[in-house]
Amino acid sequence: MQERKTFHAVLSCVKALVVLLAALFSVGASSSLVHAADSGLSIDISVFDQVVVNGTTERQPVPGVTVLVKTEAGVAVGEFVTGTGTGTVSVPVPEKAGYTVELVLSSLPSGMSLIDENKAIAVITKDAFTTSNKKVTFFTGSVGESGASAFERIAQRFADGVRLGLVIAMCSVGLSLIFGTTGLTNFAHGEMVAFGGLTMFLFNVTLGIPLLIAAPFVVAIGGLFGLAINGLVFAKLRNRGIGLVSQLVVSVGLSIMLRNIFLYQFGGRTKPFGDFSMQTAKSFGPVSMTPRDLTTAILSLIVLVAVALFLSRSRTGKAVRAVSDNPTLASSTGIDTQKIIRIVWFAGGALATLGGIFRGLDEQVGFDMGSKLIFLMFAGITLGGLGSAYGALIGGFFVGILVEMASLVVPAELKAAPALFILIVVLIVRPQGILGRKQRVG
């Protein structure tokens, strides 16, 4: 009987959360569904100019390039031109069949040429349409290293690691505090990061609101989203006495559900924000960085310092640390632990949302951008100390540096592996982490 009540409680929570997400994304959903109804199947064709500076590949969209699309039998579908700002054009096609996409070399801007002119024609088979959109990308520019020295490559990777580490640290603080105050290992925290990036895309691109104006509102919405997840799902589970292992399983299911909702609403292809997407990298000594990336790094550092000061100086911050260290003892001293837990969920959602915005500026927005970071966040808070806000700051920062520096010695596809290996080593050698304390169990 108790299990049946628990199941219905979880089911009602999930239904309420789905309704909330549908309301938040209703504008974006309506526009995307209309587009899908008109075009059905499509080929998304992009042209990017690729330049390698100090070991870092910079890609900028190339607008105004002509592409020809034909059927397998040679019948012309049409002639299309890549758009301004994105360097992409979406070509509707009538059915799942074979097509050829030819880039007209003479339409390239002066001084540009394909990396491999033998690849000016892309062949698409019928089986390639595993989804309604097939992506074809042409690259101009250079493909190799630009003569960067070993010192320049190391400096560049270190700078990239600092930027990634700041974002991971920002996203990890909420995850660590949620664990400290409730004991929950929240696997849905990555989707809170993706929620931030996708909501900003909705405001900035779909609604046309400038990013700087929309950012405060999106961060506030992200905080409310975190508060809603707690109130609609995990607070109810805690009140019913559901164990932490069961809550962890619910968080995994919630993560999968949210990710698929994001995929349905947004699509599988990554997309840039409308603002600050076309910038040229500038050299700062041996390091190359766009003004956008430099600004987000500085803002991330300011936010993390503000969070540290809030936790150490403010009365509410001290109460958060007290509940995180020992919820029972904090409650006995008169601290409203439920209020503190709600504050932690709001702050965690807001920080994750801000991290999603910064990550979207760095590497575009995708439905799975949060799930790609979640294990790096876990590695960071484990390295720093589970439940410790300061540990999450330090651990996330070092994990980001380690991930980018690892790409100097391992393939880029495996650069996250050393961070996860460190996670295993820390759990074996020092499970309490850098700033954690040993505790007697039993």
Phi, psi and omega in degrees: 000315179297321180295323179294318177297319179297317180298314180294326178295314179297319181297319179294323177297316181295318179299317180296322181291323177297319178299318179299314180295321179297322179293319182293326185254018184297321181295312180295324181294317183298317181292320182290325180290323177297317179298317181295322180294326181286314189262332183065256177270150179207159173246119179265113186252127182233149174232125180234142174265123186250126178230133179256116181236121179053039177084357181251131181272123176249131181237128179238137180295146180245106179276166173075017180264134183271136176230144179249131179243129180228157175283172180300331181275359178093005179280129184290128171277323177159173176247130188227160183233133180295144188279159177288135177094319183253336184066023186230146172225136179260120184252112177289138178235151189286331186201168174286107182204181178277140179219158171238139178241119182245127174272126179281107186300326182292344181273353178294146177302155181302132179091353180258146175210155178295146176302319177227104183293346175288348181254032177284346179240126177250133180255128180246124178270165179298322182289347181288343180277069176285338172231183182285347181238131174248129184259134176233130182232133175248141182241131170253169176102218186243155181242341185261181176290150183260036177078020181291141178283169179298320179297318180294321178294318179295317180297320180295316180294324178296317179296318177296323179294323177297315180297314178295319181297322178296320179292315179298317179298318180297316181288331186281336184302311180297319179299319180291318181292324176298319177296317183293321185275331184240345184081003184276129170269099192267099178285349178275000182295328177298325179288337173292326175294313179297323178302319179297312180296317182289322178294321176296321176299319178299314180292313189282316186265309183289315182268346177076022179273129180305144186300317183294328178282320184284334188306310180300321180292320180294319178298319178295319177297321177298320176297318177294326177296316176297319178297322179293319178300318178295310185292322184275337185238290194283328176297320178295321179293319178296318181295332179272001178076023179290135184293163183294326179295318178295321177295322177299316179297320177299320180295325177294314178297320178297320178299313180296319180296312181297319181299319179288327174296316178298318179298318181294317184283322191258332186093170186271351184267138177288148184221147179272159170293161179286332182260146172062024183273337182246093179226148179261135180293142177246150182270132173238083187068232180279357186253137176248133184203142176282154176304326178298312181293322178295319180295315180295325177295317179294316179297321178299317179297318179297317180297317181294321176296319178297320178296317180297318178294321178299316181290329185266334188251324186279157179293318179295320179298319177295323177294322177299315179295323180295315179294322179294323180287315183203093183301320182294312180295321179297320179295323181291341179269004176102004179282131177283094186295325180294322176295317180296321179297319177296319177298318180297317179295319178295313181295320179298318178295320180294315180293321177296320178297315178298319176298322178294323178295313180295321179293323177294325175293327184280314187229026182069175187253136177215159183294336184251018184296329179284321181293336177287339182260344192299319182286332173292324176295317178297321177297320180295313182287333175288318178296318182282330182128115183301131178086353182262121179295316179295324177297321178296321178299311183289314182296315179298321179298313182290327178295318179299316178296317181297319181298312182288322178293330181295334181292349176285336185240345178234160177302151184302328180292341183250012188292340177279344184300316179300324179295320178289329175294319176300322178303315180295316181298317180297318179297329180277313188275312183221078186298337179281352178080184185294311183257003179283164180243146176292141180230145177278131179251130178097000000 
